[in-house]
């Protein structure tokens, strides 16, 4: 008869069984699960981890420190250029960052100890709530006038900081003398700041 296609019998290759229903469901759900996991990771990441702004190249030791200017947590303004002639410890931090909270008392104590010798401590409060940041500084005795607010992470990215906390030591000539990613210790600070004071 015309118009009727003959039935063709197909043979499956040995071992090529069609996946059962639950396997089909699993294969279909896999791409969706990947998308959900990636989206969840982005949403749950700390606000300062990336925030959609990529960190630039890390500032090289020996290079001039990038510009750092902005409003401070007390409503004033700070410009790193005004501190030329001083050794400056620049610390990138946030109140939501647990390691930052751990190291902040050490930084505050060392900043006080070395202040009369010309060392200045400058904070960059990255992608943080200002109220939470001020509360934390009050708790540890920090100075809000020395912490620049960086709500969108622009300054942090310009300094090539990939994560928090991070510390950069700038010498009296405005050049990067040392840098450290992670919790900074009293020993590390003294090892990298004291020689600059002795040389000056």
PyMOL commands that set and color helices and strands:
alter all, ss='L'
color gray80, all
select helices_A, chain A and resi 21-44+80-83+98-115+130-140+144-146+154-158+186-199
alter helices_A, ss='H'
color red, helices_A
select strands_A, chain A and resi 69-71+77-79+87-93+119-126+147-150+166-170+176-181
alter strands_A, ss='S'
color yellow, strands_A
deselect
rebuild
show_as cartoon
